[in-house]
């Protein structure tokens, strides 16, 4: 395969197709089914009809934390105390209890200074490097969780935040109905289409459901800045496939059922856990797996996912999964048919030619 360039994953998207709110109800969103080159327009509520009894969906149960904070830095000067507004987006926790964070404007804080977010919550800047900061909060454990819930806002992706501010509705909308394990600063967005009615219909269809955990990081929104995609360094994200999850997947495969991850996060985690033997094994750690055309998939039969940003690592992933030309055709169809794109947008079900 020839060297692939960033431009191979570009496309023009009208701004009006960027969804700023989800479909209501969730499962009323549209679903583009791509079986190789064959495209069918459907609805997410039709998903059970595209699955077989004995198939298994793999869902990410991470919970998005309200990771966006607005606070004040106070500093003494000859004119008295001067305050500066500071915006903080939490990226990931560190083993010592501190957090890696984006701080804007970073030039307005110094090491050792405090940022006050609410009467209960503040943080000290302990280190600044490479455009980020390490901060240490005044609270921990349940006290920190409660204070963050009060002071923080949901970390909407930049392409939504540029069009509107986050609000109270996003605390529900930007969270899956089964969210369990706090730690993500971005939602596993394909899963946002599921509601109780759809889950009930899947159970009636005898489709199994397995939960895994991958804490989605803000790195998922970082632009690729290299022309040769082989030079891109992928961000790492923390995840876990439990013994129970691995056993459920193995049992399904042994019985002839198909494994279908919902979202690129679940797929990346399964493929990480299957790297050594080709079978999904129990696994825990940080994965920086970078999936590009030519990747040999071992775990996933099909993939349910949203429509992704041009020139993103997720465009590379879906192109690797379905085929570069097939994805180009599917996205062209979606734009022509005015599907809604990105985190709050519509979904696709990708079934590579081997499964058509």
C-alpha positions as CSV (number, residue, x, y, z in Angstrom):
1,X,0.0,0.0,0.0
2,X,1.3,3.5,-0.9
3,X,2.1,5.9,1.8
4,X,-1.1,7.7,2.8
5,X,-1.2,11.4,3.3
6,X,-3.3,13.5,5.5
7,X,-5.1,14.9,2.4
8,X,-6.4,11.4,1.7
9,X,-8.8,11.8,4.6
10,X,-10.1,15.3,3.8
11,X,-13.6,16.2,2.7
12,X,-15.7,19.4,2.5
13,X,-18.5,19.6,5.0
14,X,-21.1,22.4,5.0
15,X,-21.2,23.9,8.5
16,X,-25.0,23.5,8.6
17,X,-24.5,19.7,8.9
18,X,-22.7,20.0,12.2
19,X,-25.2,18.9,14.8
20,X,-25.3,21.1,17.9
21,X,-28.1,19.1,19.6
22,X,-28.9,15.4,19.5
23,X,-31.9,13.8,18.0
24,X,-34.9,13.3,20.3
25,X,-35.6,10.6,21.1
26,X,-32.0,9.4,20.9
27,X,-32.8,6.4,18.7
28,X,-34.6,8.5,16.1
29,X,-31.3,9.6,14.7
30,X,-30.5,8.4,11.2
31,X,-28.4,5.4,10.5
32,X,-26.4,4.9,7.2
33,X,-25.7,1.2,6.8
34,X,-22.6,0.6,4.6
35,X,-22.2,-3.1,3.7
36,X,-19.0,-2.6,1.7
37,X,-20.0,-0.3,-1.1
38,X,-23.8,-0.9,-0.7
39,X,-25.5,1.9,1.2
40,X,-28.9,1.9,2.8
41,X,-30.6,4.8,4.6
42,X,-32.2,3.7,7.9
43,X,-32.8,4.8,11.5
44,X,-30.9,3.9,14.6
45,X,-34.2,2.4,15.9
46,X,-33.9,-0.1,13.0
47,X,-30.6,-1.4,14.4
48,X,-32.1,-4.7,15.8
49,X,-33.2,-5.5,12.2
50,X,-29.6,-5.3,11.0
51,X,-28.4,-7.7,13.7
52,X,-28.9,-11.4,14.2
53,X,-29.9,-13.3,17.3
54,X,-26.6,-14.3,19.0
55,X,-24.7,-11.2,17.9
56,X,-23.0,-9.1,20.6
57,X,-22.7,-5.3,20.9
58,X,-19.7,-4.0,22.9
59,X,-20.5,-0.7,24.7
60,X,-18.1,1.7,26.4
61,X,-19.4,2.4,30.0
62,X,-17.1,5.4,30.7
63,X,-18.8,8.4,32.3
64,X,-18.0,11.9,31.2
65,X,-17.0,14.3,34.0
66,X,-17.8,18.0,33.9
67,X,-14.2,18.7,33.0
68,X,-14.5,22.4,31.9
69,X,-14.0,24.9,34.6
70,X,-14.0,28.7,34.8
71,X,-12.1,30.4,37.6
72,X,-10.1,33.4,38.8
73,X,-6.5,33.8,39.5
74,X,-5.7,36.6,42.1
75,X,-2.4,38.3,42.2
76,X,-1.2,41.2,44.4
77,X,0.1,44.3,42.6
78,X,0.9,47.9,43.4
79,X,-2.7,48.8,42.6
80,X,-4.0,46.1,44.9
81,X,-5.2,42.6,44.1
82,X,-5.7,41.9,40.4
83,X,-7.9,39.0,39.1
84,X,-7.6,37.3,35.8
85,X,-10.2,34.9,34.3
86,X,-8.8,31.4,33.7
87,X,-10.4,28.6,31.7
88,X,-9.4,25.0,32.6
89,X,-10.2,21.8,30.8
90,X,-9.2,18.7,32.7
91,X,-7.4,16.1,30.5
92,X,-6.4,13.2,32.7
93,X,-5.6,12.4,36.3
94,X,-2.1,11.5,37.4
95,X,-1.0,8.8,39.8
96,X,-0.2,11.4,42.5
97,X,-3.8,12.8,42.5
98,X,-3.0,15.9,40.4
99,X,-4.5,16.5,37.0
100,X,-3.0,17.3,33.6
101,X,-5.0,20.2,32.2
102,X,-5.3,22.8,29.4
103,X,-5.2,26.2,31.0
104,X,-6.1,29.3,29.0
105,X,-4.4,31.8,29.0
106,X,-1.5,29.8,30.3
107,X,0.7,32.9,30.3
108,X,-1.4,34.4,33.0
109,X,-0.6,31.8,35.7
110,X,2.7,31.0,37.4
111,X,3.7,27.8,39.2
112,X,2.4,27.9,42.8
113,X,-0.5,30.2,42.1
114,X,-4.1,29.2,42.9
115,X,-7.1,29.3,40.6
116,X,-10.5,29.6,42.5
117,X,-13.4,28.0,40.7
118,X,-16.1,28.1,43.5
119,X,-16.3,28.7,47.2
120,X,-15.4,25.0,47.7
121,X,-13.1,24.2,44.8
122,X,-9.7,25.6,43.9
123,X,-6.5,24.3,42.4
124,X,-2.8,25.1,42.6
125,X,-0.7,25.2,39.5
126,X,2.3,22.9,40.1
127,X,4.0,22.8,36.7
128,X,3.6,24.2,33.2
129,X,5.1,22.6,30.1
130,X,4.3,22.1,26.4
131,X,1.2,24.2,26.5
132,X,-0.4,22.3,29.4
133,X,-0.3,22.6,33.2
134,X,-0.4,20.2,36.1
135,X,-2.8,21.3,38.8
136,X,-3.5,20.0,42.3
137,X,-7.0,20.4,43.7
138,X,-7.8,21.3,47.3
139,X,-10.3,18.3,47.5
140,X,-10.1,14.6,46.7
141,X,-12.4,11.6,46.5
142,X,-16.2,12.1,46.9
143,X,-15.7,15.7,48.1
144,X,-13.9,16.6,44.8
145,X,-16.5,14.8,42.7
146,X,-19.3,16.7,44.4
147,X,-17.5,20.1,44.0
148,X,-16.6,19.4,40.4
149,X,-20.3,18.5,39.6
150,X,-21.3,21.9,41.0
151,X,-18.6,24.0,39.4
152,X,-17.8,22.2,36.1
153,X,-19.5,22.1,32.7
154,X,-19.6,19.3,30.2
155,X,-16.6,19.5,27.9
156,X,-18.4,19.8,24.5
157,X,-16.1,19.3,21.5
158,X,-14.6,22.4,20.0
159,X,-16.7,22.3,16.9
160,X,-19.9,22.5,19.0
161,X,-18.5,24.9,21.6
162,X,-17.6,27.2,18.7
163,X,-21.3,27.4,17.7
164,X,-22.9,27.5,21.2
165,X,-22.1,27.4,24.9
166,X,-22.6,24.3,27.0
167,X,-25.7,24.3,29.1
168,X,-27.6,22.2,31.7
169,X,-29.2,20.0,29.0
170,X,-25.7,18.8,27.9
171,X,-25.3,17.1,31.3
172,X,-27.9,14.6,30.1
173,X,-27.4,14.7,26.4
174,X,-23.6,14.3,26.4
175,X,-23.8,11.1,28.6
176,X,-24.8,7.6,27.7
177,X,-27.7,6.1,29.5
178,X,-25.5,3.4,31.0
179,X,-22.5,5.6,32.0
180,X,-20.8,4.1,35.0
181,X,-17.1,4.7,35.4
182,X,-16.1,8.4,35.8
183,X,-13.0,9.5,33.9
184,X,-13.8,10.5,30.3
185,X,-13.5,14.1,29.1
186,X,-15.3,13.3,25.9
187,X,-18.3,11.1,25.3
188,X,-18.3,7.8,23.4
189,X,-20.6,9.4,21.0
190,X,-22.0,6.5,19.0
191,X,-23.5,5.2,22.2
192,X,-25.4,8.5,22.7
193,X,-28.0,7.1,20.2
194,X,-29.1,4.4,22.6
195,X,-32.2,4.7,24.8
196,X,-34.2,2.3,26.9
197,X,-36.6,1.5,24.0
198,X,-33.7,0.5,21.7
199,X,-32.0,-1.5,24.5
200,X,-35.3,-3.4,25.0
201,X,-35.7,-4.1,21.3
202,X,-32.1,-5.5,21.2
203,X,-32.9,-7.8,24.2
204,X,-36.0,-9.0,22.4
205,X,-33.8,-9.7,19.3
206,X,-31.5,-11.8,21.6
207,X,-28.6,-9.5,20.9
208,X,-26.0,-9.7,23.7
209,X,-24.4,-6.6,25.3
210,X,-21.0,-6.5,26.9
211,X,-19.5,-3.4,28.7
212,X,-15.9,-2.4,28.5
213,X,-14.3,0.9,29.7
214,X,-12.1,3.3,27.8
215,X,-11.8,6.8,29.3
216,X,-11.9,9.0,26.2
217,X,-9.4,11.8,26.4
218,X,-9.3,15.3,24.9
219,X,-6.6,14.1,22.6
220,X,-9.3,12.6,20.5
221,X,-9.9,16.2,19.2
222,X,-6.2,17.1,18.6
223,X,-5.6,17.8,14.9
224,X,-3.1,15.7,13.0
225,X,-0.3,18.0,12.0
226,X,1.9,15.8,9.8
227,X,1.5,15.2,6.1
228,X,2.6,11.5,6.3
229,X,0.2,9.9,8.7
230,X,2.8,7.4,9.7
231,X,4.6,10.2,11.6
232,X,1.6,11.0,13.8
233,X,1.9,10.1,17.5
234,X,-1.4,8.9,18.9
235,X,-2.6,10.0,22.4
236,X,-3.0,7.3,25.0
237,X,-6.2,6.5,26.8
238,X,-6.9,4.4,29.9
239,X,-9.1,1.4,29.6
240,X,-10.1,-2.1,30.8
241,X,-11.6,-5.3,29.4
242,X,-12.6,-7.4,32.4
243,X,-12.4,-11.2,32.6
244,X,-16.2,-11.3,32.4
245,X,-16.3,-9.2,29.2
246,X,-13.6,-11.3,27.6
247,X,-15.4,-14.5,28.4
248,X,-18.7,-13.1,27.0
249,X,-17.0,-12.2,23.7
250,X,-15.3,-15.5,23.5
251,X,-18.5,-17.4,24.1
252,X,-20.3,-15.4,21.4
253,X,-17.6,-16.0,18.8
254,X,-17.5,-19.7,19.6
255,X,-21.3,-19.9,19.0
256,X,-20.9,-18.1,15.6
257,X,-22.1,-14.7,16.8
258,X,-20.7,-11.5,15.5
259,X,-18.8,-8.9,17.7
260,X,-19.9,-5.4,16.9
261,X,-18.3,-2.6,18.9
262,X,-20.4,0.6,19.3
263,X,-17.9,3.5,18.8
264,X,-14.3,3.8,17.8
265,X,-13.3,3.8,21.5
266,X,-14.8,0.3,22.1
267,X,-13.2,-0.9,18.8
268,X,-9.7,0.5,19.7
269,X,-9.9,-1.2,23.1
270,X,-11.0,-4.6,21.7
271,X,-8.3,-4.5,19.1
272,X,-5.7,-3.6,21.7
273,X,-6.8,-6.6,23.9
274,X,-6.7,-8.9,20.8
275,X,-3.2,-7.9,19.6
276,X,-1.3,-10.8,21.1
277,X,-3.4,-13.9,20.2
278,X,-6.2,-12.7,18.0
279,X,-8.6,-13.4,20.8
280,X,-10.0,-10.6,23.0
281,X,-8.3,-11.2,26.4
282,X,-8.8,-9.5,29.7
283,X,-6.7,-6.3,29.6
284,X,-6.1,-3.1,31.6
285,X,-3.8,-0.2,30.9
286,X,-3.2,2.7,28.5
287,X,-3.6,2.2,24.8
288,X,-2.2,4.4,22.1
289,X,-3.1,2.0,19.2
290,X,-3.2,3.9,15.9
291,X,-5.5,2.3,13.3
292,X,-4.8,3.3,9.7
293,X,-5.4,1.6,6.3
294,X,-3.6,-1.7,6.2
295,X,-4.4,-2.6,9.9
296,X,-5.4,-6.2,10.4
297,X,-8.6,-6.3,12.5
298,X,-8.9,-9.3,14.8
299,X,-11.9,-8.6,17.1
300,X,-14.6,-6.6,15.3
301,X,-17.0,-7.9,12.6
302,X,-18.8,-4.6,12.1
303,X,-18.7,-1.1,13.7
304,X,-21.4,1.4,14.7
305,X,-20.0,4.9,14.7
306,X,-20.8,8.5,14.1
307,X,-19.5,10.6,11.2
308,X,-16.1,12.0,11.9
309,X,-14.0,15.1,11.3
310,X,-12.0,15.6,8.1
311,X,-8.3,14.7,8.4
312,X,-8.8,13.1,11.8
313,X,-7.4,9.9,13.2
314,X,-11.0,8.6,13.4
315,X,-11.5,9.1,9.6
316,X,-8.3,7.0,9.2
317,X,-9.8,4.3,11.5
318,X,-13.1,4.0,9.7
319,X,-11.2,4.0,6.3
320,X,-9.1,1.2,7.6
321,X,-12.1,-0.7,8.7
322,X,-14.5,-0.4,5.7
323,X,-12.1,0.7,3.0
324,X,-10.8,4.1,1.9
325,X,-12.9,4.3,-1.3
326,X,-16.0,2.9,0.5
327,X,-15.8,5.5,3.2
328,X,-15.3,8.3,0.7
329,X,-18.5,7.1,-1.1
330,X,-20.4,6.7,2.2
331,X,-19.5,10.2,3.4
332,X,-20.3,11.8,0.0
333,X,-23.8,10.1,0.2
334,X,-24.2,11.3,3.8
335,X,-23.5,14.9,2.8
336,X,-25.8,14.7,-0.2
337,X,-28.6,13.3,2.0
338,X,-27.9,15.9,4.7
339,X,-27.0,13.5,7.5
340,X,-26.0,15.3,10.7
341,X,-22.3,15.1,11.6
342,X,-20.0,14.7,14.6
343,X,-20.7,14.1,18.3
344,X,-24.4,14.9,18.4
345,X,-25.0,13.8,14.8
346,X,-26.3,10.7,13.0
347,X,-24.7,7.3,13.0
348,X,-23.4,4.7,10.6
349,X,-23.2,0.9,10.7
350,X,-20.0,-0.2,8.8
351,X,-19.9,-3.8,7.6
352,X,-16.7,-4.6,5.6
353,X,-17.0,-6.6,2.4
354,X,-15.9,-9.8,4.1
355,X,-19.2,-9.5,6.1
356,X,-21.5,-8.4,3.3
